Amino acid sequence: MSPRRWVAMSCMALLTAAAIYVHALWSGEFATLLPLDEYCTSRPLGSPYVSWTWFPIRHLCHWEDGTTTDLVPAYVNPILVTSLVGAVLCMVMAVRARRRER
């Protein structure tokens, strides 16, 4: 395959990662300005009430009994990591294809 195709596939993988990240921000209640009791509703909240990380993307509700619930869907992080790894591999293949052309 030509280097241009590898670069195009890498860009597609990066776009997929960006789209799934935006989806995670939206579905994980990062973008809402609602109070905690609007999206962590099933049990009494513990302390701290919520925590979050940006990579892997998580938004956790902490309950009084010590358990947590992740508001970000479970499929988000595997797709995100797979897309980023795919983008890197495609760029490596693009460099390899470019060197073979010479």
Backbone hydrogen bonds, N-H to C=O, Kabsch-Sander energy under -0.5 kcal/mol:
donor,donor_aa,acceptor,acceptor_aa,energy
6,W,2,S,-1.6
7,V,3,P,-2.5
8,A,4,R,-2.5
9,M,5,R,-2.5
10,S,6,W,-2.2
11,C,7,V,-2.4
12,M,8,A,-2.2
13,A,9,M,-2.1
14,L,10,S,-2.2
15,L,11,C,-2.4
16,T,12,M,-2.3
17,A,13,A,-2.2
18,A,14,L,-2.5
19,A,15,L,-2.5
20,I,16,T,-2.5
21,Y,17,A,-2.0
22,V,18,A,-2.3
23,H,19,A,-2.3
24,A,20,I,-2.2
25,L,21,Y,-2.3
26,W,22,V,-2.3
27,S,23,H,-3.2
28,G,24,A,-2.2
29,E,26,W,-1.1
30,F,25,L,-1.8
31,A,25,L,-1.0
38,E,35,P,-2.1
39,Y,35,P,-0.6
39,Y,36,L,-1.1
40,C,36,L,-2.5
41,T,39,Y,-0.5
46,G,62,H,-2.6
51,S,60,L,-1.6
53,T,58,R,-1.6
55,F,56,P,-0.6
58,R,53,T,-2.0
60,L,51,S,-3.0
61,C,69,T,-2.6
62,H,49,Y,-3.1
62,H,60,L,-0.5
63,W,61,C,-0.5
63,W,67,T,-2.8
64,E,44,P,-2.2
66,G,63,W,-1.9
69,T,61,C,-1.8
71,L,59,H,-3.3
71,L,69,T,-0.5
76,V,73,P,-1.3
79,I,75,Y,-1.5
80,L,76,V,-2.6
81,V,77,N,-2.7
82,T,78,P,-2.3
83,S,79,I,-2.4
84,L,80,L,-2.1
85,V,81,V,-2.7
86,G,82,T,-2.5
87,A,83,S,-2.2
88,V,84,L,-2.0
89,L,85,V,-2.6
90,C,86,G,-2.4
91,M,87,A,-1.9
92,V,88,V,-2.2
93,M,89,L,-2.4
94,A,90,C,-2.0
95,V,91,M,-2.2
96,R,92,V,-2.4
97,A,93,M,-2.7
98,R,94,A,-2.2
99,R,95,V,-2.2
100,R,96,R,-1.8
101,E,97,A,-1.3
102,R,98,R,-0.8
